[in-house]
């Protein structure tokens, strides 16, 4: 079964639920990915703006086990 849902979390913050992953966007930039099968969480290692950093702090994954990766690597992970 394929899952594909979109959730507007806050102004300019969107989460896309796609099969076994959730991709969080700040504006149009992917900033976090959660993979359910491996129970892994990734965030970008640098926010492009204060607003994006705020979005990550408020709505992104946090805690131990969250891996910081480059924006390029995050896009690869999001694509599967």
N, C-alpha and C positions, 0 to 999 in steps of 0.2 A: 504494500500500500504506500502510495506517495503522499507525503504531507507537504503542503505549501500554504503558509499563512503569513499575514502581514499584521503587525501591531504598531500603532502610533503610541509610543510610550510617553512622550512629552513633546513640546515644541522642538522640532528639528532632530528628534531622536526616534528612530524606527528600529524595530526588530523584525527580521525575516526568519520564520521557522521553516526549514527545508529538510525534510526527511530526518536525518539523525543529527542535525546541527541547527544552532541559532546564530544568526549573524546580526550584530548590532551596528547601526549606522549613526554617525553624527553628521547631520546634513546629508551629503551623498557619499561620505567616506566610510568604508568599513573600519571599525575601531576595535571590535571584539568578536570572538568566535567561541562558542561552546560546542564541543563534540560529545554527544551522549554515550556513544558506544565505548569510547575509551575514557570517558569521564575527564576530559581534558578541557582546559580553558586557556584562551590566549587573548592578549591585548596588545595594541601597538606600543612600541617602546618609547615613542615620543608623540605627543599630541601637537597638532599643527597650530592650535590656538588655545587661549584660555578657556573659551567656551567648550571646545572639544574635551579638554582636560576635565572640566566641570561635568560634562555628560558622562565621561568614564567613571568619575568618582561617585556620581549619584546613581547611575543605572547599570554600570558595567560589572563584570564579575570581580570578586575581590577575595582576599584571604590567601592561605597557603595553596600552592599548587597552580597558581595562575602564572603562566609563562609569558614573558614579554618578548615580542618578536618585531622585526621590521615591518613597516606597512606592506612592502612587497611580499614578504613571507606570509603575512596575514591573509592577503588576497589569494595566495596559493592554497592555504588551508581552507579558506572559505569555499573555494571552487571544488574542493575535494580532490 
